[in-house]
């Protein structure tokens, strides 16, 4: 199958609708204000790309490659990142709304989730060593059998992490939210 490459382009909502993303490669491209709802990204490659002020909802991410991809001010809903190609999976989320996304079984060392709403997301069997969650709201997100070694949760809110079934050695937390790590012990702290 022939692969078509796009390089050094800035794409906006007016010119992105005519592109079929399946099996396409995007290098150093910027997507601004684009709406990708139920878009098929099967086997697409995004490398050194930026999605800014976009909407990605219910997209097919089977075998999609995200290598050094930044999402800024973007809404991501119902995405199964667990279906992505996990070889060199590198993502940065800044000021994003990430809702009901699945990051399970991925190696996401050093990934950044900064100043974002990360609600109802699954991080099951995920390697998040050195990941950054600063100033993010993690309401109803699930961390189970997750590697959080040296992860940064400073000023993060609403996380529920069981220290007995997640590896949190060297992780950084801030008061008063760090007290939430005690929730599994059913104790009262005053």
N, C-alpha and C positions, 0 to 999 in steps of 0.2 A: 504494500500500500504506500503510495506517495505521500510524503509529509510536506506540508507547506509551512515555511517559516516567516514570521513577522519579526522585524527587528527595529529598535529605536523609534517606535511609533507612539503617538499620543492618541488614544481612542476615546471618544465620548459617546453619549447615548445616540447621537445622530448617525454616527458611522459604524457603530459596533453591531447593529441589528442584522446586517447582511452577512456577518461572518458565521460560518459553521465551525465551532471550536473543536469538534471531535478530531483527534489525531493531528492537531495543529501545534506548532511550537512558537512561543512568544518569548523573545529575549529583550531585556531592557525596555519593556513597553510600559506605558502608563495608561490606566483606565480611569477616567474621571466622570463621575455622575452616571455611570452605566447601571442599567437594571438587568440583572441576570436572574430570572425566575424560571425554574424548571429547565434551565439550560443544560445541555449535555456537554460536559467537559471530559468525556471518556478519552483516556490516553493522551490528553493534552499536556504540554510542557509549558510551565511558567517559570522563567528564571530571571532573577534580578528585575522583577516587575513590581509595580505599585498599583493597588486598587484604592482609589481615594473617593470618598463620598458615594460609594456604590451600594447596591442592594444585591446580595447573593442569597437566594432562597430556594431550597429544595432542589439544588443542582445535583446532577449525576457526577460523582467524582471518582468513578472507577478507574484505577490506574493513572490518575492525574498526578503530575509531578509539580510540587511547589518547592522551588529552590531559591532561597533568599528572596522571599516574597513578603512585601509589607502591605498591610491593610490599615488605612487611616480613615477614621470617621465613617466606617463602613458597617452596614447591617448584614449579619450572616445568620440565617435561620434554617434549622433542620438539615444541616450539612453533615454527611457521614465521611469525615476526614479519614476514618479508619479504613476506607476503601482506596485511599490514595497509595501511590507507590511510596514506600517508606524509605527508599534509599535517598539519603541527603534531603530529608524533609525539614525545611527551614522556613519558619514563619514568624512575623512580628505583627502584633495587633495593638494599635494605639487609638484610644478614644472610639472604640467600636462597641456595637451591641451584638453579642454572640449568644444566640438563644437556641436551646435544644440541639446543640451540635455534639457529635460523637468523635472524640479523639482517642478512643481506646486502642490499645496494642501498638501505639506508635512510639518511636524514639524521637523525642522532642527536646533534647538537651539544649539548654540555653534559649529556648523560645521565650518570647516576650508577650505578655498580656498586660499592657499598661493603661491605667485610667479607663478601663473598659468594664462593661456589664457582661459578665460571663455567667449567664443564668441557665440552670437545668442542663448543664453539659456533663458528659461522661468522660472521666479520665481513669478508666479501668485498665490495669496492666500497662500503664503508660510510663515511659521514662522521661521525667521532667527535671532531671538533674540540672541545677543552675538556672532553672526557669525563673522568670521574673513576673510576679503578679502585683506589683506595686499599685496602690490606689485603685484596685479593681474590686468590684462587687461580685462575689462568687455564689450568690443565692441559689440554693438547691442543686449545686453542682456536686457530682459524686467523684470522690477520690478513693479508689479501692485497689489495693495491691499496687500502689503507685510509688515510683521512686522519686522522692522529692529532696534528695541529698543536695544541700547548699542552695535550695530554692529560696527566693526572696518574696515574702508575703508582707513586707512592711506597708503599713497603712491600708492593707487589703481588708475587706469586710465580708461578713456572712459566710465564711468558709466553715465546713464541717469535715474535719480530717481526723480519722481515728489513728492515733500514733501507734496502735498495736498491729494494724494491718497495712501500714504505709511506712516507707523508709524516710524519716525526716532528719537524719543526722546532719548537723551543721546548717539546717534551714534557719532563716531569719524571720522573726515575727515581731509585731509591736503590740504594746498594751493599748487598750484593754482587750482587744480581740483575741489575743493568744489564749485567754482563759477558755475559749471555746474548745480547745484541745482536750479539756477535761470532761466534756459532755458525756462521754461513754462510761465514765466512772459513777455517774448518778450521785454527785456530791454537790453541796452548796458552798459557794465561795462568796465571802462578803468583803 
